[in-house]
Amino acid sequence: MPDSDFPILQAVEVPADATLVYLSGTVPEVADETAEKGSPEYFGDTATQTASVLASIEKKLAGIDLDMGDVIKMQAYLVAPKGSDGMDFEGFMKGYTQYFGTEEQPELPTRSVFEVPGLANPSWLVEIEVVAVRSGS
């Protein structure tokens, strides 16, 4: 974004000899197995769920010899936590900024964030899909 320090890219150009890799939507892992299934604590809040989803994406990418720095496009789907007026964008950003724009991983993707009424599991607040690029050899 011009003249902004907001941690996303405005645009990205992919070289013709690169390969695009699309990862399916990824959802959170259980955060607290001692919590009652279906409770907000079971999968955690938006920040916890976002970090969980991004950790899973990082692992999936590593399994195909890519990393978070190869992600060029992200679409995030957020559900408003019960009792709130809308999605927890601040919580999402707390998880997101652990993986993008850091000293260890300074790359940023283009990104869209959508508030949706629900996901496949009513306890999920976050689902993220990404596109990564594999550079040509």
N, C-alpha and C positions, 0 to 999 in steps of 0.2 A: 504494500500500500504506500503510495508516494508520501514522503515526509511523515512517516509513521513508524513507530517501533513495535506495532502490533505483530505478533509472531506468526504471520502467514505470508506466503508469496502472492503477489497480484497475478502473476502468470508464470508459466514455465514452458520452455520449448524443448521438445524431445528430438535428438538427432535421428536421422533416417536409419542408421545402422543399429539403433537400440531396440530392445524388446520390452514391451509393456507387460507387466505381471499384475493381474487383478486378484486381490484377495477377497473372498466372500465376507459378508458381515460377521464380525466377531463380537461375542457377548461376554459378560463378566463371569469369573469363577466365583465360587462361594467364598465369602470373606470371613465368616464366622460359623463354623460347623456346629457350634453349641447353641446357636440362636435358633429360634423356631422357624421352620420352613415357611416362606411367605412373609416373614417379618422384614421390616426395612433393614435390620441388622444382618440378616442372612447373607445378602450380597453387598451391603454397605451403602453409603451415600454416593452421590454423583462423583465426587472426587475419587473415592475408593474404587468405584466401578470403572471409571475412566482409566485409572492407573492399571487396573487388572486387565482391561481389554487391551491396552497398549502393550503391556507385558506379554500377553498372548500373541499379539501381532508381531512383536519383536522376535519371539520364539519361532513363529511360523516362517518369518522372513529368513531367519538364521538357517532353518532347515532347507532352504532353497538357495543358500549362499548369497543372501541379500541382507541389508540392515536398515535401520530406521532412516538413515541418510539417503537411502534409495527411494523413499516414499515421495511421490510428486503430487498426489491428489488424495484428499481425505474427505469422506462424507460421514458426518456424525449425526446420529439420531438420538435425541434426548427426550425423556418423558419427565414431566413435572412431578417432583416428589409429592406424595399425599399431603394435603393441607397447604400446599404452596400455590402461589398465583401463576406460576410458570416454570419453565425449565430452569435448572440451576447452572447457568452459564459460568458463573464464577467457580463453582465446583469442578465443572468440566475443564476450565483453564488451569486449575491447580494440578489436575492429572496430566493434561496435555503438555504443560511446560516442564514436566519432569523428563520428557522424551524428545522435545523439539526446541531448538534455539538455545541449547545448553552449551556450556564450555566443551563438554565431551562430545556432543552431537549438535553442531550448530546449524545443520540444514533445516529448512522449513518447507512444508508442502503448501500447495494451494488447498483451500479448504472451504467447505460449506457445513453449517450446523443447522439442523432442523429440529423443531419441537414437534413431536408426534404424540398422538393420544395413547399409544401403547405399543408394546413389543410382544413377541411370542410368549414370554413368561411375564406375568403381571408384576413380578418383583424386580425385573430389569429396568434400569433407568437409562442405560447406555448401550448402543450398538454402533460399531464403527466399521466401515469398509475403506480399503485403501487401494491405490494403484501405485506400483513401484516401477522403476525402470532399471533394466539390466543393460549396462553399456555394452556396445558392440566391441568385439575383440579386434 
